[in-house]
Each structure stands twice: as structure tokens, then as C-alpha cells.
Amino acid sequence: MNIQVKSGEPTTTATDVLVCLDFEKEKTLGKHIKALDRTLDGQFTALFKSGEFQGKPNQTTLVHMNGKVSAKRILLVGVGSREDLTLERLRQAMGTAVKRVRQVKAK
């Protein structure tokens, strides 16, 4: 598995799995997730509204893109509330992301 940390436009990043972190109890989607949501006709808004993804610490949801964006799949990983974010919580979230990416045998 080749892990790369990049900053850029999420809708045009070609990868097996694009990891996006998001906070719990936010009233709006994060900037990168919002860009993906526009491209995907509200798919992430629906995930949040249904409660399927809430942004709780280390919660994950894997979404297959089926060619709608350059990434094959997007992994949402929760980091809890913005006020409680620490380097340790961020480290745990990234560990959760790596574990989930390995489970799906991403390259």
C-alpha cells in the first residue's frame, strides 16, 4: 500500500481510496466533502441526514464512486467534535483509516 498525503481538489484526485476526515455535529459539510457532495448530487448530505455517518471518533463509511469522480472510493472518517480535536485523536483517526483501507485491499 502506498500512502500519500496531498492537498488538492478531491473531485479530480485519482486514487483507489480518498480519505476525508469530518467533524461530528457540524451544521455544514467540510470544504472538501462539500465539493464532492456537489459533484455527487448530494450523496454525502444524504449520508449525514440519515445518520448513517455522524462524524463520531473513528467512525467510517466507505462509498464507491463508480466513475463519478477520479477516486474509486471515498472513505469518510469521523474525528469527533471540533472542540475535542487533539493530535492523539487525529492519529487515531488516521490509524482507523489505514486499517480500513487495508481491509479493502487498496493499492
Backbone as CSV, one residue per row, in Angstrom:
resi,resn,N_x,N_y,N_z,CA_x,CA_y,CA_z,C_x,C_y,C_z
1,MET,0.853,-1.167,0.000,0.000,0.000,0.000,0.901,1.233,0.000
2,ASN,0.578,2.175,-0.862,1.332,3.416,-0.986,0.480,4.548,-0.416
3,ILE,0.905,5.122,0.699,0.153,6.197,1.340,0.783,7.526,0.967
4,GLN,-0.052,8.443,0.465,0.411,9.780,0.120,-0.532,10.797,0.739
5,VAL,0.044,11.830,1.310,-0.749,12.931,1.843,-0.641,14.069,0.846
6,LYS,-1.787,14.495,0.339,-1.808,15.558,-0.666,-2.891,16.564,-0.333
7,SER,-2.703,17.742,-0.832,-3.719,18.769,-0.752,-4.126,19.090,-2.180
8,GLY,-5.405,19.147,-2.426,-5.848,19.442,-3.778,-7.345,19.285,-3.913
9,GLU,-7.789,19.294,-5.128,-9.209,19.180,-5.439,-9.636,17.714,-5.316
10,PRO,-10.536,17.391,-4.394,-10.901,15.990,-4.182,-11.645,15.344,-5.352
11,THR,-12.302,16.133,-6.166,-13.057,15.543,-7.274,-12.165,15.084,-8.417
12,THR,-10.915,15.558,-8.448,-10.018,15.187,-9.548,-8.798,14.401,-9.087
13,THR,-8.763,13.986,-7.826,-7.638,13.215,-7.299,-7.842,11.747,-7.630
14,ALA,-6.990,11.214,-8.504,-7.102,9.811,-8.922,-6.399,8.922,-7.898
15,THR,-7.160,8.031,-7.265,-6.621,7.135,-6.248,-7.596,5.990,-6.013
16,ASP,-7.113,4.921,-5.388,-8.006,3.819,-5.028,-8.992,4.253,-3.944
17,VAL,-8.463,4.884,-2.894,-9.310,5.347,-1.791,-8.874,6.752,-1.385
18,LEU,-9.796,7.676,-1.424,-9.564,9.040,-0.962,-10.142,9.136,0.448
19,VAL,-9.315,9.493,1.417,-9.757,9.592,2.808,-10.124,11.039,3.113
20,CYS,-11.322,11.233,3.638,-11.785,12.562,4.043,-12.185,12.507,5.512
21,LEU,-11.638,13.399,6.302,-11.975,13.491,7.722,-13.097,14.501,7.900
22,ASP,-13.998,14.218,8.845,-15.062,15.186,9.099,-15.422,15.201,10.579
23,PHE,-15.904,16.346,11.013,-16.256,16.563,12.410,-17.683,16.124,12.707
24,GLU,-17.917,15.843,13.977,-19.241,15.493,14.482,-20.007,16.772,14.809
25,LYS,-21.306,16.737,14.596,-22.220,17.823,14.984,-21.941,19.147,14.289
26,GLU,-21.407,19.102,13.086,-21.210,20.332,12.315,-22.495,20.612,11.536
27,LYS,-22.827,21.867,11.386,-24.051,22.218,10.668,-23.872,22.188,9.158
28,THR,-22.630,22.300,8.708,-22.358,22.242,7.273,-21.246,21.233,7.010
29,LEU,-21.196,20.747,5.787,-20.142,19.819,5.385,-18.811,20.551,5.304
30,GLY,-17.726,19.823,5.534,-16.396,20.389,5.358,-16.171,20.771,3.902
31,LYS,-15.212,21.641,3.664,-14.954,22.184,2.322,-14.763,21.093,1.267
32,HIS,-13.917,20.110,1.550,-13.639,19.076,0.555,-14.830,18.140,0.351
33,ILE,-15.512,17.819,1.435,-16.681,16.949,1.310,-17.798,17.685,0.578
34,LYS,-17.907,18.993,0.804,-18.920,19.790,0.111,-18.678,19.785,-1.403
35,ALA,-17.407,19.878,-1.812,-17.079,19.835,-3.245,-17.472,18.483,-3.841
36,LEU,-17.184,17.416,-3.125,-17.578,16.081,-3.591,-19.094,15.950,-3.617
37,ASP,-19.757,16.475,-2.600,-21.208,16.385,-2.496,-21.892,17.054,-3.688
38,ARG,-21.374,18.197,-4.119,-21.942,18.877,-5.296,-21.817,17.996,-6.532
39,THR,-20.645,17.384,-6.705,-20.413,16.525,-7.863,-21.288,15.281,-7.817
40,LEU,-21.575,14.801,-6.617,-22.316,13.549,-6.437,-23.799,13.776,-6.149
41,ASP,-24.298,14.938,-6.489,-25.725,15.249,-6.344,-26.266,15.020,-4.935
42,GLY,-25.495,15.432,-3.933,-25.985,15.382,-2.561,-25.832,14.052,-1.846
43,GLN,-24.999,13.167,-2.353,-24.843,11.841,-1.749,-24.336,11.923,-0.300
44,PHE,-23.396,12.826,-0.024,-22.872,12.937,1.337,-23.861,13.640,2.257
45,THR,-24.594,14.603,1.741,-25.648,15.234,2.530,-26.645,14.181,2.986
46,ALA,-27.000,13.275,2.097,-27.938,12.201,2.438,-27.369,11.286,3.521
47,LEU,-26.072,10.981,3.454,-25.438,10.140,4.484,-25.517,10.799,5.858
48,PHE,-25.290,12.107,5.908,-25.338,12.821,7.177,-26.777,12.952,7.679
49,LYS,-27.699,13.299,6.794,-29.096,13.478,7.207,-29.713,12.183,7.706
50,SER,-29.344,11.060,7.091,-29.898,9.765,7.500,-29.283,9.263,8.803
51,GLY,-28.172,9.861,9.219,-27.482,9.407,10.419,-26.527,8.258,10.163
52,GLU,-26.414,7.845,8.904,-25.501,6.751,8.565,-24.053,7.132,8.861
53,PHE,-23.723,8.396,8.675,-22.409,8.902,9.068,-22.633,10.141,9.913
54,GLN,-22.028,10.147,11.113,-22.232,11.260,12.035,-20.944,11.989,12.392
55,GLY,-19.802,11.466,11.965,-18.527,12.102,12.281,-18.000,11.763,13.660
56,LYS,-18.566,10.739,14.291,-18.088,10.321,15.612,-16.652,9.820,15.499
57,PRO,-15.884,9.908,16.591,-14.481,9.491,16.529,-14.306,8.077,15.965
58,ASN,-13.488,7.976,14.934,-13.120,6.720,14.280,-14.265,6.012,13.559
59,GLN,-15.397,6.663,13.398,-16.483,6.100,12.599,-16.075,6.169,11.134
60,THR,-16.374,5.131,10.375,-16.025,5.137,8.952,-17.224,4.772,8.092
61,THR,-17.236,5.309,6.902,-18.190,4.931,5.865,-17.437,4.943,4.544
62,LEU,-17.485,3.818,3.836,-16.810,3.689,2.545,-17.850,3.799,1.441
63,VAL,-17.606,4.703,0.500,-18.552,4.951,-0.588,-17.856,4.693,-1.916
64,HIS,-18.442,3.826,-2.743,-17.907,3.544,-4.078,-18.389,4.624,-5.037
65,MET,-17.485,5.105,-5.881,-17.785,6.238,-6.746,-18.289,5.849,-8.131
66,ASN,-18.001,4.665,-8.594,-18.482,4.199,-9.898,-18.217,5.190,-11.031
67,GLY,-17.021,5.791,-11.017,-16.621,6.684,-12.098,-17.136,8.105,-12.001
68,LYS,-17.844,8.446,-10.935,-18.391,9.799,-10.807,-17.320,10.843,-10.493
69,VAL,-16.259,10.424,-9.816,-15.088,11.269,-9.556,-13.853,10.433,-9.835
70,SER,-12.682,11.038,-9.782,-11.446,10.330,-10.134,-11.070,9.237,-9.139
71,ALA,-11.408,9.403,-7.863,-11.130,8.368,-6.860,-12.115,7.215,-7.049
72,LYS,-11.632,5.990,-6.853,-12.518,4.826,-6.971,-13.488,4.734,-5.796
73,ARG,-12.984,5.079,-4.600,-13.797,5.036,-3.388,-13.422,6.213,-2.506
74,ILE,-14.367,6.613,-1.678,-14.099,7.657,-0.699,-14.399,7.087,0.680
75,LEU,-13.435,7.247,1.575,-13.596,6.792,2.950,-13.778,8.010,3.842
76,LEU,-14.956,8.117,4.434,-15.205,9.168,5.414,-14.773,8.642,6.775
77,VAL,-14.016,9.438,7.505,-13.562,9.061,8.844,-13.922,10.190,9.801
78,GLY,-14.627,9.846,10.860,-15.013,10.835,11.855,-13.885,11.146,12.821
79,VAL,-13.808,12.405,13.231,-12.798,12.821,14.208,-13.438,13.409,15.472
80,GLY,-14.747,13.251,15.622,-15.424,13.796,16.797,-15.655,15.288,16.660
81,SER,-15.925,15.925,17.786,-16.238,17.356,17.741,-14.981,18.185,17.511
82,ARG,-15.176,19.312,16.882,-14.069,20.230,16.578,-13.369,20.670,17.873
83,GLU,-14.141,20.912,18.921,-13.582,21.383,20.193,-12.689,20.334,20.853
84,ASP,-12.966,19.060,20.625,-12.217,17.980,21.272,-11.086,17.428,20.416
85,LEU,-10.824,18.036,19.264,-9.783,17.515,18.379,-8.395,17.739,18.983
86,THR,-7.637,16.649,19.063,-6.257,16.692,19.549,-5.392,15.944,18.547
87,LEU,-4.094,16.077,18.690,-3.192,15.311,17.825,-3.397,13.814,18.031
88,GLU,-3.675,13.401,19.250,-3.917,11.980,19.524,-5.174,11.494,18.810
89,ARG,-6.227,12.284,18.845,-7.461,11.885,18.160,-7.235,11.823,16.648
90,LEU,-6.467,12.754,16.113,-6.145,12.753,14.691,-5.309,11.524,14.333
91,ARG,-4.355,11.180,15.192,-3.538,9.977,14.976,-4.421,8.729,14.967
92,GLN,-5.363,8.654,15.893,-6.267,7.509,15.947,-7.128,7.428,14.686
93,ALA,-7.617,8.570,14.225,-8.445,8.594,13.015,-7.659,8.106,11.806
94,MET,-6.411,8.532,11.703,-5.595,8.090,10.568,-5.267,6.602,10.680
95,GLY,-5.055,6.107,11.893,-4.851,4.672,12.085,-6.079,3.883,11.670
96,THR,-7.254,4.385,12.018,-8.511,3.758,11.610,-8.630,3.756,10.093
97,ALA,-8.257,4.867,9.464,-8.322,4.965,8.002,-7.401,3.943,7.346
98,VAL,-6.169,3.841,7.828,-5.211,2.888,7.247,-5.723,1.462,7.405
99,LYS,-6.258,1.141,8.565,-6.794,-0.209,8.803,-7.928,-0.523,7.822
100,ARG,-8.834,0.431,7.636,-9.982,0.219,6.729,-9.519,0.112,5.280
101,VAL,-8.550,0.923,4.888,-8.022,0.869,3.519,-7.364,-0.486,3.267
102,ARG,-6.659,-1.003,4.255,-6.060,-2.340,4.118,-7.130,-3.416,3.976
103,GLN,-8.232,-3.279,4.704,-9.315,-4.262,4.634,-9.889,-4.379,3.229
104,VAL,-9.932,-3.270,2.504,-10.489,-3.301,1.147,-9.418,-3.564,0.098
105,LYS,-8.185,-3.844,0.586,-7.059,-4.203,-0.285,-6.757,-3.140,-1.340
106,ALA,-6.804,-1.886,-0.907,-6.467,-0.788,-1.819,-4.973,-0.782,-2.078
107,LYS,-4.612,-0.250,-3.227,-3.194,-0.184,-3.603,-2.549,1.065,-3.062
